[in-house]
Amino acid sequence: MDLIGIDKKNVEKVGRLLRKHSLTLPKLDVYDQRFYPPADADKEEVARYLIVMVAMDHRLSRPGKPYEACLGDGCYHGADLLYRLGKLKFDEDPSFFAPERLSTIRVEEVVNWLSVGNASPPDPEVRTLLLRDIGLKLEKLWGGSALKLIESTGGRVRGGLGDPGLADYMRVFRAYEDPVEKKTMLLAKFLKARGIFNPIQPVDVAVDNHLTRQALRLGFVSVSGELWSKIKSGVEISPEEDILLRLSVKLSFRHLSYSTGLAAEVLDDFFWLHGRSVCLRDKPDCEKCIFRTVCAAYRNKSFMVNEPVYYNTWYY
């Protein structure tokens, strides 16, 4: 039998170290004009841009085919390249992100937009369908206005039948249907930071490969049985296993937020950046890690695993 549990003691050990560094934790700059619209950009256009870009923020690289390229202003990899190409398109033609354009977008347009040099997304047909879905439903349900969607939440992250929240509305879109809500929570974080969405409830972290890998290594979640064997050996896991594991990771970070008093957005920024700079997939730089004294994988190398192998998804 496969078992997945949350080890609150390990979460709290990490939390105590985090609190010591709470004033110096790195954050994303959502006004970095390489990746995001400027501060004085029209809010409707910014909201549309973020909805589209977060919808595209999944599975950009494959083994042997990284999504990376050098542009005139520098070299970019993964999500950085995605958002750089998005910002360049926004600068050139912000109406590209309008629902009426998205609803009829063609595969060739998506390929031309998100490809540069040898870098290209592995699933342009899927991305095209996701963008069309966003365009059609924004037009039909919210009159083409992203701000109307956001305002109709009343600041709720989640609600009931009569008072839906952002997560409830976003689930209408195929790009945002993930039960673990990775893209929705990433969008909520961006919208909040830009002053477009003012949540009256806490958001959660956006559980992706980086956060899952660190949760496993730090011992936030404990996994046994066939699933642990798959993770250790690099065998692809099933959709159900993926959802159960990431949901456990999400709940472990919720406890970390509760035990430290640090908002999920702060934790999400830190662990995403930490996973890209220190707790790397193949060559973690443990000597630079502030958690090495409490890290399960640092003490016992059998826990030094990578995130599970699971490619066929647009959820994250």
MIDOKOL-429298 format. One line per 2 residues: number of its first residue (from 1); for each residue y, z, x of C-alpha. Coordinates in steps of 0.25 Angstrom, whole numbers, plus 5000, padded with zeros to 4 digits. Example, Ala and Ser with C-alpha at 12.3 -4.5 7.8 and 13.67 -1.06 7.14 Angstrom:
BEGIN
1	4982/5031/5049 ~ 4996/5029/5055
***
This chain:
BEGIN
1	5000/5000/5000 ~ 5014/4996/5005
3	5024/5008/5005 ~ 5039/5007/5007
5	5047/5020/5008 ~ 5060/5025/5012
7	5061/5035/5023 ~ 5074/5043/5019
9	5073/5052/5032 ~ 5074/5040/5041
11	5085/5034/5032 ~ 5093/5048/5033
13	5090/5048/5049 ~ 5097/5035/5050
15	5108/5039/5040 ~ 5112/5051/5049
17	5114/5042/5061 ~ 5121/5032/5052
19	5131/5043/5048 ~ 5134/5046/5062
21	5139/5031/5064 ~ 5144/5029/5050
23	5159/5027/5055 ~ 5155/5016/5065
25	5144/5008/5057 ~ 5147/4993/5058
27	5151/4986/5045 ~ 5152/4971/5041
29	5165/4965/5040 ~ 5166/4958/5027
31	5179/4952/5030 ~ 5174/4945/5043
33	5179/4931/5041 ~ 5168/4925/5048
35	5159/4929/5036 ~ 5167/4933/5024
37	5180/4928/5017 ~ 5193/4934/5021
39	5199/4946/5015 ~ 5209/4939/5006
41	5199/4929/5001 ~ 5197/4927/4986
43	5188/4938/4981 ~ 5180/4929/4971
45	5178/4919/4983 ~ 5174/4931/4992
47	5164/4936/4981 ~ 5158/4922/4980
49	5156/4921/4995 ~ 5149/4934/4996
51	5140/4931/4985 ~ 5136/4918/4991
53	5135/4923/5005 ~ 5126/4935/5002
55	5117/4926/4993 ~ 5115/4917/5005
57	5113/4929/5015 ~ 5097/4929/5016
59	5087/4924/5025 ~ 5095/4915/5034
61	5086/4915/5046 ~ 5071/4912/5048
63	5062/4914/5060 ~ 5066/4904/5071
65	5078/4899/5063 ~ 5089/4909/5063
67	5101/4907/5055 ~ 5112/4906/5066
69	5122/4897/5071 ~ 5135/4896/5080
71	5147/4892/5073 ~ 5161/4889/5079
73	5165/4904/5078 ~ 5152/4910/5083
75	5137/4911/5081 ~ 5131/4917/5068
77	5117/4922/5064 ~ 5111/4925/5050
79	5120/4931/5040 ~ 5132/4929/5049
81	5130/4914/5050 ~ 5128/4914/5034
83	5141/4921/5032 ~ 5149/4913/5042
85	5145/4900/5036 ~ 5148/4906/5022
87	5162/4910/5027 ~ 5165/4896/5033
89	5161/4890/5020 ~ 5170/4900/5013
91	5182/4896/5022 ~ 5179/4882/5020
93	5177/4882/5004 ~ 5176/4895/4997
95	5173/4888/4984 ~ 5159/4885/4990
97	5155/4899/4985 ~ 5160/4897/4971
99	5149/4898/4960 ~ 5152/4883/4955
101	5149/4878/4969 ~ 5137/4887/4972
103	5131/4883/4958 ~ 5129/4868/4963
105	5127/4871/4978 ~ 5117/4862/4985
107	5107/4865/4996 ~ 5114/4855/5006
109	5127/4863/5004 ~ 5120/4876/5007
111	5113/4871/5019 ~ 5126/4865/5024
113	5133/4878/5022 ~ 5123/4887/5028
115	5118/4879/5040 ~ 5125/4877/5053
117	5118/4872/5066 ~ 5103/4876/5065
119	5106/4887/5055 ~ 5102/4885/5041
121	5097/4894/5030 ~ 5082/4893/5027
123	5083/4892/5012 ~ 5095/4883/5008
125	5088/4879/4994 ~ 5087/4894/4991
127	5101/4897/4995 ~ 5106/4885/4987
129	5099/4890/4974 ~ 5105/4904/4976
131	5119/4899/4978 ~ 5118/4890/4965
133	5112/4902/4958 ~ 5124/4911/4962
135	5134/4900/4958 ~ 5128/4897/4944
137	5127/4912/4940 ~ 5141/4916/4945
139	5146/4904/4936 ~ 5138/4907/4924
141	5138/4923/4924 ~ 5152/4926/4931
143	5160/4914/4928 ~ 5159/4910/4943
145	5166/4923/4948 ~ 5159/4932/4958
147	5170/4942/4956 ~ 5167/4942/4941
149	5152/4946/4945 ~ 5157/4957/4954
151	5167/4963/4944 ~ 5157/4963/4933
153	5149/4973/4941 ~ 5159/4984/4939
155	5156/4988/4953 ~ 5142/4991/4950
157	5131/4988/4960 ~ 5120/4990/4950
159	5122/4992/4935 ~ 5114/4992/4922
161	5112/4982/4911 ~ 5126/4983/4906
163	5133/4985/4919 ~ 5127/4976/4930
165	5131/4978/4944 ~ 5132/4969/4956
167	5117/4969/4959 ~ 5114/4966/4945
169	5123/4954/4944 ~ 5119/4949/4958
171	5105/4949/4954 ~ 5108/4937/4945
173	5109/4928/4957 ~ 5096/4924/4964
175	5102/4926/4977 ~ 5104/4941/4974
177	5092/4944/4966 ~ 5085/4952/4977
179	5080/4965/4971 ~ 5085/4973/4984
181	5099/4967/4982 ~ 5101/4963/4996
183	5111/4952/4993 ~ 5118/4960/4982
185	5120/4972/4991 ~ 5126/4964/5002
187	5135/4957/4992 ~ 5140/4970/4986
189	5143/4975/5000 ~ 5151/4963/5004
191	5158/4963/4990 ~ 5162/4978/4992
193	5167/4976/5006 ~ 5176/4965/5001
195	5181/4973/4990 ~ 5175/4964/4979
197	5165/4973/4973 ~ 5167/4988/4972
199	5154/4995/4969 ~ 5153/5007/4961
201	5139/5010/4966 ~ 5133/5009/4980
203	5127/4996/4985 ~ 5115/4995/4993
205	5112/4989/5007 ~ 5108/4974/5007
207	5094/4975/5012 ~ 5091/4964/5022
209	5082/4962/5034 ~ 5091/4970/5043
211	5091/4982/5034 ~ 5076/4981/5031
213	5073/4980/5046 ~ 5081/4993/5049
215	5076/5001/5037 ~ 5062/4998/5042
217	5065/5001/5057 ~ 5073/5014/5053
219	5062/5019/5044 ~ 5071/5019/5031
221	5059/5012/5024 ~ 5044/5015/5028
223	5034/5004/5025 ~ 5019/5004/5025
225	5007/4996/5022 ~ 5007/4980/5022
227	5022/4979/5021 ~ 5024/4987/5034
229	5013/4978/5040 ~ 5020/4966/5036
231	5034/4971/5041 ~ 5028/4974/5054
233	5020/4961/5056 ~ 5031/4952/5051
235	5023/4947/5039 ~ 5031/4942/5027
237	5033/4952/5016 ~ 5032/4949/5001
239	5045/4949/4992 ~ 5040/4962/4985
241	5039/4969/4999 ~ 5052/4964/5003
243	5059/4970/4991 ~ 5052/4983/4991
245	5055/4985/5006 ~ 5070/4981/5005
247	5072/4989/4993 ~ 5067/5001/5001
249	5076/4998/5012 ~ 5088/4997/5002
251	5084/5011/4996 ~ 5083/5017/5010
253	5097/5012/5014 ~ 5102/5017/5000
255	5097/5031/5005 ~ 5104/5029/5019
257	5117/5026/5011 ~ 5115/5039/5003
259	5111/5048/5015 ~ 5122/5043/5024
261	5133/5041/5013 ~ 5135/5027/5020
263	5137/5015/5010 ~ 5126/5005/5009
265	5136/4994/5013 ~ 5139/5002/5026
267	5124/5003/5029 ~ 5122/4989/5025
269	5132/4984/5035 ~ 5127/4993/5046
271	5112/4990/5045 ~ 5114/4975/5043
273	5123/4975/5056 ~ 5113/4985/5063
275	5101/4976/5060 ~ 5108/4964/5066
277	5113/4970/5078 ~ 5104/4982/5082
279	5091/4983/5073 ~ 5088/4968/5075
281	5076/4962/5070 ~ 5069/4958/5083
283	5076/4966/5094 ~ 5082/4979/5088
285	5092/4985/5098 ~ 5087/4999/5096
287	5095/5006/5107 ~ 5108/5002/5100
289	5103/5007/5086 ~ 5109/5020/5081
291	5096/5023/5073 ~ 5086/5023/5085
293	5084/5038/5085 ~ 5079/5037/5070
295	5074/5023/5069 ~ 5059/5023/5066
297	5057/5010/5073 ~ 5064/5015/5086
299	5055/5027/5086 ~ 5042/5019/5082
301	5042/5004/5085 ~ 5032/5001/5074
303	5044/5002/5065 ~ 5052/4992/5073
305	5049/4981/5062 ~ 5058/4969/5057
307	5061/4967/5043 ~ 5050/4961/5035
309	5048/4946/5035 ~ 5052/4940/5022
311	5059/4927/5022 ~ 5058/4921/5008
313	5069/4928/5001 ~ 5084/4926/4998
315	5086/4941/4995 ~ 5090/4944/5009
***
